[in-house]
Amino acid sequence: MNFFKRNKNQTKDAAVLSSPQSSKSHPFELISNYSPLSMVELDLYASLREAVPIIDAALEKTVRLVGCFEVIVPDKRAQKALDGFLKNVRCCGGNRGIYPFITTYLNELLTYGEAVGEIVLSPDNSTIDALYNADLKDVIIKADGSPLNLLVCKNDGNATPALYQELLMPTLMNPVPGTVRGTSVLRSLPYISGILLRIFDSIGKNWERVGNVRFAVTYKPEDGFSAVNKKQAQQIADEWSKAMRSNEVCDFVSVGDINIKVIGADNQVLDCDVPVRHLTEQIVAKLGLPPFVLGLSWSTSERMSVQQADILTSELEYYRALLNPVISKICGMFLRLNGFSDELEVKWDLINLQDEVELSQARLNNARAAQLEQEIEKNTPEEQKEDLEDELGIGVNE
């Protein structure tokens, strides 16, 4: 008993203590714990847009770049009624007009790969009263006997089919073959985004340490003095803390050899420009937007910028093709409910001014060529027409 008691009394306090860091790498743990083909895709993609600003900015810009449209019908009375409906129809959030509905619809389609809209009829079923964007967490899209037929069900645990399926408008983007699951634009980005967030989180921690410097104070007693006990070490720590936190200039005075160093001052901070650039390139390549649209000043030539703009145009045309059936269904139902023919055409605006300039230049060149052909036809003798056809490469006699 005395042996154990003696050892217990001789136990000393630890000279050095360490403070462990939090095990969390960044606040978006869902991205770090991403596993392919998981069933939490809705929260995952929402977290991606919230965590990585360039992803959210790219999707918002894509929605706006799709542009506006107009619906053309042959009947003038029907055209007037349809224009008023498209301008004043109610939609989610207290907005009016079909554009807020379409932008929200496309936003969900890009983010989650799926979107569901609903046509809300008036109480007497005489006309369309509103357009509603359904929350994907409240619905489940299933196959109605065949993957070719979509059935919208309530997410109530029993997957009860919703009433009036003819008023619902589900859309799947890039559906997986043999299934009724859409593919998000953000697919394959969680892993890359998780690495990017860890780099940003490390940068934030390093700057927090640099901004609020930590010191290592080491005290070496003079010769002939005994080792520093816990009470003396605590006194030195209290005086150092008092000197560092004083509102006025304060000196720290002590007896003995004291060495003060800044923790981490001798270590070199890793350069993050190259890895962040590589990860950002992967994200931008998946989103399909040219870097200059997102404000990234990457070196590029004028010819490359034109090619990137052409590729973006094809991407936007694809998104427009996905929206055309939704717009046609809404407008066609409105026309039928009001006694008009549902014959219509959805005409989109030109994507940018550059396309319009190029088209007008092409029309001008064609007009000049036609005018030149007419002048040659009128003023050129028959024996010289064959020589002019060979020189100019046009058919004078046609």
Secondary structure as GFF3:
##gff-version 3
##sequence-region A 1 398
A	DSSP	alpha_helix	2	9	.	.	.	ID=ss1
A	DSSP	alpha_helix	29	32	.	.	.	ID=ss2
A	DSSP	alpha_helix	41	51	.	.	.	ID=ss3
A	DSSP	alpha_helix	53	65	.	.	.	ID=ss4
A	DSSP	beta_strand	69	72	.	.	.	ID=ss5
A	DSSP	alpha_helix	76	88	.	.	.	ID=ss6
A	DSSP	three_ten_helix	92	94	.	.	.	ID=ss7
A	DSSP	alpha_helix	98	112	.	.	.	ID=ss8
A	DSSP	beta_strand	114	121	.	.	.	ID=ss9
A	DSSP	beta_strand	128	133	.	.	.	ID=ss10
A	DSSP	three_ten_helix	136	138	.	.	.	ID=ss11
A	DSSP	beta_strand	139	143	.	.	.	ID=ss12
A	DSSP	beta_strand	150	154	.	.	.	ID=ss13
A	DSSP	three_ten_helix	165	167	.	.	.	ID=ss14
A	DSSP	beta_strand	168	172	.	.	.	ID=ss15
A	DSSP	alpha_helix	190	211	.	.	.	ID=ss16
A	DSSP	beta_strand	215	220	.	.	.	ID=ss17
A	DSSP	alpha_helix	230	244	.	.	.	ID=ss18
A	DSSP	beta_strand	257	262	.	.	.	ID=ss19
A	DSSP	alpha_helix	273	287	.	.	.	ID=ss20
A	DSSP	three_ten_helix	291	294	.	.	.	ID=ss21
A	DSSP	alpha_helix	302	337	.	.	.	ID=ss22
A	DSSP	beta_strand	345	348	.	.	.	ID=ss23
A	DSSP	alpha_helix	353	379	.	.	.	ID=ss24
A	DSSP	alpha_helix	382	392	.	.	.	ID=ss25
###
